[in-house]
Amino acid sequence: MLSNFLVTKFVKDYDNVTDRSVRNSYGYLGGVMGLILNLILFIVKLSVGIISGSIAVTADAFNNFSDSASSLITILGFKLSSKPPDKEHPFGHGRIEYISALIVSFLVLLVGIQFVKSSFSRITDPKPIAFNIIIFSLLVLSIFTKIWMGKFNVFLGEKINSQALKAASTDAFADVITSSVVALSLLLSNWITFPIDGYIGIAVALFIIYSGFNLIKETLDPLLGEAPEPELVEAIKSKMFSYEYIGGVHDLIIHNYGPGRCIATIHAEVPMNSPIAKIHEVIDRAEREISRELSLTLVIHMDPINTDCKEVQAAQDLTLKILKNYPEVKSMHDFRIVGEGDVKNIIFDIVVDADIHLSFQEEDVLAEKINASLKNFYPEYNAIITVDRDFLGIS
């Protein structure tokens, strides 16, 4: 497989994809291959467009030229994102990779807009197209080249989980469709006299614009703060439960400062009657080992809970049953009872579904409803409820 050959040839220690220098080598390889092949395709298609007089072929050529610029930006993005942290950017420069992908997306969009104009001009002022089997064959060759480029970028993007390379693969597969349409218009010109070239040129340009908008959305999401990948969330949680004393986890928040530069915070529930020094040692070890294994920075907050009190357990079980009547509530945590005698408070946090947005007043109303339900069983207790948001976006 050519993709594997190129990786083994040009990427040292290619299996160690968590290493940032290895990751950058993958990015450089994808960018350089894209730059070289797109420049070749630009020259070939521009020549074809000039010789045949086809505006659709010329539009497709400049689409490849923009892809060359995109590949260059991808290379620069990986280079700049690898800069070490400094005073102004204590979490590093990893988000530059997302910014480079965003620039690529805008270039794709700009090319599409420009060739809508050119194609419309061809409709209003049609010119004959000269079909040539050699020209047609070169277009078909470019289609297969783009198919390989798309698969190559998918291969690299999945290896290192790169948004920039995944965007490049999407753009390449979009080019397969546009080039196929252009080749079809050239073929049909043998039998059709009306300016189909201009109409297909507009179709190609609109598809380029559509691809540009999709790429912009995909590259904006991590910059705006998208929900973390479910696989990462599950990996953190499962590894947390492998440590002694940790019986539950909640309030996981993950901040993305670029690929391989995540900072995560999580609350770990531990038995309140366990030796504090021992638990502290376990928490420190979990932070260190999970951070290394998942290539992120993990900070763990310790929440002591009462696991032996029958009163607390009975009240917690009842509260969980009551919460099933409130579909907007996903989970509950930090359950405890404080106070003595007849003056006691039931204190806990509830997590509201990510798709439900409550104002502070609505949160208070929800808490009061749950409190009223609890008082039907524990009239002497008062519930103090904190409403948490779900920052993971996972159902």
Buried (B, 14 or more C-beta within 10 A) or exposed (E): EEBEEBBEEBBEEBEEBEBBEBBBBBBBBBBBBBBEBBBBBBEBBBBBBEEBBBBBBBBBBBBBBBBBBBBBBBBBBBBBBBEEEEEEBEBBBBBBBBBBBBBBBBBBBBBBEBBBEBBBEBBEEBEEBEBEEEBBEBBEEBBEBBBBBBBBBBBBBEBBBBBBBBBBBBBBBBBBBBBBBBBBBBBBBEEEEEBBBBBBBBBBBBBBBBBBBBBBEBBBBBBEEEBBBEEBBEBBBEBBEEBEBBEBBBBBBBBBBBBBBBBBBBBBBBBBEBEEEEBEEBBEEBBEBBBEEBBBBBEBEBBBBBBEBEEBEEBBEBBEEBBEEBEBBBBBBBBBBEEEEEEBEBBBBBBBBBEBEBEEEBBEEBBEBBBEBBEEEBEEBBBBBEBBBBBBEBE
